[in-house]
Amino acid sequence: MSNVNISLEKEIREQIIEEIKNYYWTEEAEDISNFKAENILGFFLESIGPHIYNQGIRDAYAFMMEKTEDLLGLEKRSR
């Protein structure tokens, strides 16, 4: 598997960091810093990001194959 670099738009990254901080506060009663939340996000992006990316590729491939099969159903038959 090639090295997949998953980047997020700044606004999305900031939103996820806040969600991680809120999760820790709600579930663990721990107030974590932006730095720690960024490290957690980075860890998950590196560890599970490629798997999610690859699943998206497989899902897109299956979708396109299904639509290609549908397209063949539109062929005109000669008389």
Backbone as a chain_set.jsonl record, in Angstrom:
{"seq": "MSNVNISLEKEIREQIIEEIKNYYWTEEAEDISNFKAENILGFFLESIGPHIYNQGIRDAYAFMMEKTEDLLGLEKRSR", "coords": {"N": [[0.859, -1.169, 0.0], [0.571, 2.168, -0.861], [1.953, 5.144, 0.626], [-0.428, 7.027, 2.062], [-1.262, 10.285, 2.267], [-3.274, 11.96, 4.261], [-4.965, 14.842, 4.237], [-6.621, 17.516, 5.846], [-9.023, 20.116, 5.479], [-8.46, 23.31, 6.944], [-10.582, 24.335, 8.557], [-12.117, 22.035, 9.009], [-10.26, 20.4, 10.312], [-9.836, 21.933, 12.657], [-12.407, 21.788, 13.743], [-12.635, 19.035, 14.284], [-10.607, 18.736, 16.156], [-11.666, 20.242, 18.268], [-13.877, 18.605, 18.785], [-12.602, 16.292, 19.696], [-11.435, 17.296, 22.042], [-13.799, 17.963, 23.435], [-14.891, 15.419, 23.687], [-13.016, 14.175, 25.407], [-13.406, 15.777, 27.653], [-16.099, 15.284, 28.282], [-16.291, 12.435, 28.492], [-14.042, 11.589, 29.962], [-13.589, 13.479, 31.852], [-11.443, 15.167, 31.574], [-9.448, 17.872, 30.767], [-8.009, 18.57, 27.861], [-5.22, 19.811, 25.956], [-5.001, 21.801, 22.92], [-2.755, 20.925, 21.516], [-2.392, 18.253, 22.403], [-4.817, 17.158, 21.505], [-4.467, 17.531, 18.756], [-2.323, 15.801, 18.327], [-3.558, 13.352, 18.897], [-5.48, 13.302, 16.853], [-3.72, 13.26, 14.647], [-2.492, 10.763, 15.06], [-4.692, 9.001, 14.663], [-5.354, 9.63, 12.009], [-3.062, 8.736, 10.692], [-3.009, 6.023, 11.442], [-5.585, 4.784, 11.005], [-6.566, 6.156, 8.868], [-5.567, 5.464, 6.177], [-6.871, 2.985, 5.816], [-9.569, 3.681, 5.843], [-9.598, 5.387, 3.651], [-8.903, 3.537, 1.617], [-11.144, 1.865, 1.75], [-13.082, 3.633, 0.863], [-12.211, 3.923, -1.785], [-12.651, 1.278, -2.698], [-15.453, 1.151, -2.362], [-16.27, 3.16, -4.151], [-15.345, 2.032, -6.53], [-16.937, -0.302, -6.678], [-19.447, 0.898, -6.902], [-19.173, 2.264, -9.361], [-18.779, 0.075, -11.073], [-21.25, -1.173, -10.85], [-22.906, 0.786, -11.969], [-21.853, 0.799, -14.52], [-22.629, -1.699, -15.416], [-25.396, -1.239, -15.418], [-25.482, 0.588, -17.469], [-24.938, -0.995, -19.705], [-27.356, -2.213, -20.007], [-28.809, -0.429, -21.48], [-28.305, -0.761, -24.108], [-29.119, -0.843, -27.56], [-31.088, -3.094, -29.317], [-30.687, -4.907, -32.278], [-32.979, -5.432, -35.029]], "CA": [[0.0, 0.0, 0.0], [1.353, 3.397, -0.909], [1.754, 6.044, 1.756], [-1.529, 7.935, 1.795], [-1.225, 11.469, 3.117], [-4.633, 12.467, 4.377], [-4.974, 16.196, 4.758], [-7.951, 18.056, 6.11], [-9.128, 21.57, 5.421], [-8.194, 23.926, 8.245], [-11.815, 24.429, 9.349], [-12.505, 20.671, 9.4], [-9.26, 19.982, 11.305], [-10.137, 22.644, 13.903], [-13.661, 21.244, 14.265], [-12.361, 17.71, 14.84], [-9.815, 18.948, 17.376], [-12.628, 20.636, 19.312], [-14.679, 17.424, 19.115], [-11.751, 15.428, 20.519], [-11.355, 17.927, 23.357], [-15.106, 17.798, 24.074], [-15.024, 14.006, 24.054], [-12.221, 13.934, 26.609], [-14.035, 16.46, 28.781], [-17.359, 14.607, 28.6], [-16.126, 11.02, 28.827], [-12.934, 11.337, 30.885], [-13.462, 14.626, 32.76], [-10.069, 15.651, 31.404], [-9.315, 19.021, 29.868], [-6.757, 18.391, 27.129], [-4.794, 20.965, 25.163], [-5.085, 21.67, 21.462], [-1.607, 20.141, 21.09], [-2.686, 16.839, 22.641], [-5.901, 16.779, 20.601], [-3.862, 17.448, 17.42], [-1.549, 14.556, 18.289], [-4.518, 12.246, 18.82], [-6.003, 13.325, 15.492], [-2.644, 12.799, 13.768], [-2.353, 9.323, 15.247], [-5.785, 8.302, 13.996], [-5.233, 9.814, 10.564], [-1.989, 7.863, 10.214], [-3.246, 4.605, 11.688], [-6.787, 4.244, 10.348], [-6.872, 6.936, 7.665], [-5.394, 4.71, 4.929], [-7.894, 1.941, 5.704], [-10.82, 4.351, 5.472], [-9.381, 5.828, 2.275], [-8.991, 2.369, 0.731], [-12.54, 1.421, 1.716], [-13.759, 4.578, -0.025], [-11.852, 3.538, -3.155], [-13.383, 0.037, -3.027], [-16.873, 1.484, -2.491], [-16.43, 3.902, -5.411], [-15.151, 1.068, -7.614], [-18.143, -1.136, -6.751], [-20.516, 1.761, -7.408], [-18.949, 2.496, -10.792], [-19.012, -1.192, -11.772], [-22.704, -1.366, -10.884], [-23.453, 1.738, -12.94], [-21.424, 0.351, -15.845], [-23.54, -2.799, -15.764], [-26.672, -0.607, -15.741], [-25.309, 1.221, -18.778], [-25.052, -2.026, -20.734], [-28.782, -2.492, -20.175], [-29.377, 0.57, -22.381], [-27.935, -1.066, -25.493], [-30.216, -1.047, -28.508], [-31.055, -4.407, -29.97], [-31.032, -4.849, -33.717], [-34.2, -6.206, -35.319]], "C": [[0.902, 1.228, 0.0], [1.022, 4.258, 0.304], [0.7, 7.081, 1.391], [-1.444, 9.089, 2.787], [-2.625, 12.068, 3.134], [-4.566, 13.851, 5.004], [-6.419, 16.661, 4.896], [-7.913, 19.566, 5.942], [-9.007, 22.124, 6.835], [-9.44, 23.943, 9.131], [-12.25, 23.057, 9.854], [-11.562, 20.174, 10.499], [-9.558, 20.634, 12.661], [-11.407, 22.104, 14.556], [-13.421, 19.883, 14.925], [-11.55, 17.827, 16.13], [-10.724, 19.358, 18.529], [-13.491, 19.448, 19.733], [-13.893, 16.451, 19.986], [-11.655, 15.996, 21.932], [-12.67, 17.772, 24.126], [-15.328, 16.36, 24.513], [-14.268, 13.72, 25.346], [-12.847, 14.586, 27.832], [-15.29, 15.709, 29.238], [-17.141, 13.194, 29.135], [-15.083, 10.766, 29.908], [-12.775, 12.422, 31.95], [-12.036, 15.164, 32.755], [-10.069, 16.783, 30.393], [-7.974, 18.892, 29.157], [-6.475, 19.619, 26.269], [-5.042, 20.721, 23.672], [-3.959, 20.777, 20.948], [-1.863, 18.651, 21.249], [-3.781, 16.355, 21.699], [-5.377, 16.645, 19.167], [-3.046, 16.171, 17.28], [-2.453, 13.339, 18.18], [-5.089, 12.16, 17.402], [-4.956, 12.805, 14.511], [-2.443, 11.302, 13.846], [-3.443, 8.566, 14.496], [-5.725, 8.461, 12.48], [-4.168, 8.884, 9.985], [-2.333, 6.392, 10.355], [-4.482, 4.053, 10.982], [-7.153, 4.986, 9.077], [-6.701, 6.16, 6.377], [-6.438, 3.622, 4.734], [-9.239, 2.533, 5.273], [-10.742, 4.825, 4.026], [-9.554, 4.66, 1.302], [-10.416, 1.828, 0.652], [-13.359, 2.341, 0.819], [-13.468, 4.268, -1.492], [-12.612, 2.283, -3.575], [-14.874, 0.301, -3.217], [-17.143, 2.223, -3.801], [-16.295, 2.965, -6.599], [-16.403, 0.207, -7.789], [-19.311, -0.338, -7.315], [-20.381, 1.953, -8.916], [-19.182, 1.221, -11.601], [-20.512, -1.459, -11.903], [-23.335, -0.457, -11.93], [-23.05, 1.366, -14.358], [-22.313, -0.795, -16.316], [-24.917, -2.248, -16.14], [-26.62, 0.008, -17.142], [-25.449, 0.202, -19.907], [-26.507, -2.406, -20.987], [-29.46, -1.51, -21.119], [-29.04, 0.302, -23.846], [-29.19, -1.277, -26.332], [-30.025, -2.41, -29.17], [-31.406, -4.215, -31.443], [-32.22, -5.768, -33.97], [-33.91, -7.417, -36.072]], "O": [[1.867, 1.312, 0.76], [-0.035, 4.122, 0.92], [0.917, 7.914, 0.511], [-1.543, 8.89, 3.998], [-3.093, 12.613, 2.134], [-4.162, 14.008, 6.156], [-7.305, 16.243, 4.151], [-6.904, 20.212, 6.226], [-9.407, 21.476, 7.803], [-9.369, 23.607, 10.313], [-12.699, 22.925, 10.992], [-12.007, 19.599, 11.493], [-9.535, 19.962, 13.692], [-11.476, 21.978, 15.778], [-13.948, 19.614, 16.005], [-11.79, 17.089, 17.086], [-10.564, 18.87, 19.648], [-13.804, 19.302, 20.915], [-14.447, 15.851, 20.907], [-11.782, 15.258, 22.909], [-12.662, 17.484, 25.323], [-15.885, 16.108, 25.581], [-14.804, 13.102, 26.265], [-12.825, 14.017, 28.923], [-15.51, 15.523, 30.435], [-17.752, 12.808, 30.131], [-15.222, 9.826, 30.691], [-11.934, 12.305, 32.842], [-11.499, 15.562, 33.789], [-10.624, 16.661, 29.301], [-6.922, 19.08, 29.768], [-7.386, 20.364, 25.907], [-5.26, 19.591, 23.233], [-4.174, 19.964, 20.049], [-1.587, 17.87, 20.338], [-3.684, 15.256, 21.152], [-5.796, 15.744, 18.44], [-3.073, 15.528, 16.231], [-2.145, 12.397, 17.449], [-5.171, 11.076, 16.823], [-5.272, 11.995, 13.639], [-2.246, 10.641, 12.827], [-3.159, 7.607, 13.779], [-6.019, 7.516, 11.748], [-4.356, 8.313, 8.911], [-1.989, 5.59, 9.486], [-4.43, 2.961, 10.417], [-7.964, 4.501, 8.287], [-7.603, 6.182, 5.539], [-6.852, 3.361, 3.604], [-9.948, 1.96, 4.447], [-11.7, 4.683, 3.266], [-10.257, 4.773, 0.297], [-10.846, 1.379, -0.411], [-14.237, 1.876, 0.092], [-14.359, 4.338, -2.338], [-13.156, 2.226, -4.678], [-15.493, -0.255, -4.123], [-18.13, 1.945, -4.481], [-17.042, 3.082, -7.571], [-16.874, 0.008, -8.909], [-20.081, -0.855, -8.125], [-21.355, 1.82, -9.657], [-19.728, 1.283, -12.702], [-20.98, -1.917, -12.945], [-24.203, -0.888, -12.69], [-23.813, 1.588, -15.299], [-22.701, -0.848, -17.483], [-25.54, -2.739, -17.081], [-27.591, -0.047, -17.896], [-26.02, 0.511, -20.952], [-26.845, -2.873, -22.075], [-30.598, -1.748, -21.523], [-29.447, 1.061, -24.725], [-30.188, -1.821, -25.86], [-28.912, -2.796, -29.527], [-32.309, -3.455, -31.791], [-32.447, -6.737, -33.246], [-34.823, -8.176, -36.395]]}, "num_chains": 1, "name": "protein.A"}
